[in-house]
Each structure stands twice: as structure tokens, then as C-alpha cells.
Amino acid sequence: MAQHKFEPYMRITEPMVRENGKLRVASWQEALAKAASGLANARDAFSPSAVGFFSCSKSTNEMNFIAQKFARAVIGTNNIDSCNRT
């Protein structure tokens, strides 16, 4: 198993989008619009059950509630999981 030292200079500090197979810097508005479009395209192309959400145990109950509400009400999927149950 390889170990990699975390180097702060390697951190992504701006939103990026993939265009023609390469990442480029984008505005937050463009990056979020592209992410939303990709999620909607996956839902529409394959069905809402093809989309799933995974939440974190470090999130608040309120954030997990909003995540499951978004998954069910907006996307239309019940595929929601969390590391809380492990």
C-alpha cells in the first residue's frame, strides 16, 4: 500500500470543470450549474433510482435531514446511505 504525504500546494483552491477531457478553472456558478446538469441528466437518462446519496457521520442531523429531503423530493430516489450505521 502506497502512502502519499499531504502537500498543501497540491490542494485545489478553485472550482474546476472537465472540458474535452481536461480540467480547467471555472466560476462557482459555472461549476455548480455543470454539476446540477450532470445530476439531472443521470436521473433523466437512467431513472431516479440510478442516483444515490451518501452522507457523513460528521454532518449535523439537520444537514443529513436536508440531504435526504433533497434526494427524495427533488431527485426522486430513496437511495440514501450513511456511514452512521457502520
Secondary structure in CASP SS format (residue, H / E / C, confidence):
PFRMAT SS
TARGET T0000
AUTHOR 0000-0000-0000
METHOD secondary structure of the structure
MODEL  1
M C 1.00
A C 1.00
Q C 1.00
H C 1.00
K C 1.00
F C 1.00
E C 1.00
P H 1.00
Y H 1.00
M H 1.00
R C 1.00
I C 1.00
T C 1.00
E C 1.00
P C 1.00
M E 1.00
V E 1.00
R E 1.00
E E 1.00
N C 1.00
G C 1.00
K E 1.00
L E 1.00
R E 1.00
V E 1.00
A C 1.00
S C 1.00
W H 1.00
Q H 1.00
E H 1.00
A H 1.00
L H 1.00
A H 1.00
K H 1.00
A H 1.00
A H 1.00
S H 1.00
G H 1.00
L H 1.00
A H 1.00
N H 1.00
A H 1.00
R H 1.00
D H 1.00
A H 1.00
F H 1.00
S C 1.00
P H 1.00
S H 1.00
A H 1.00
V C 1.00
G C 1.00
F E 1.00
F E 1.00
S E 1.00
C C 1.00
S C 1.00
K C 1.00
S C 1.00
T C 1.00
N H 1.00
E H 1.00
M H 1.00
N H 1.00
F H 1.00
I H 1.00
A H 1.00
Q H 1.00
K H 1.00
F H 1.00
A H 1.00
R H 1.00
A H 1.00
V H 1.00
I H 1.00
G C 1.00
T C 1.00
N C 1.00
N C 1.00
I E 1.00
D E 1.00
S E 1.00
C H 1.00
N H 1.00
R H 1.00
T C 1.00
END
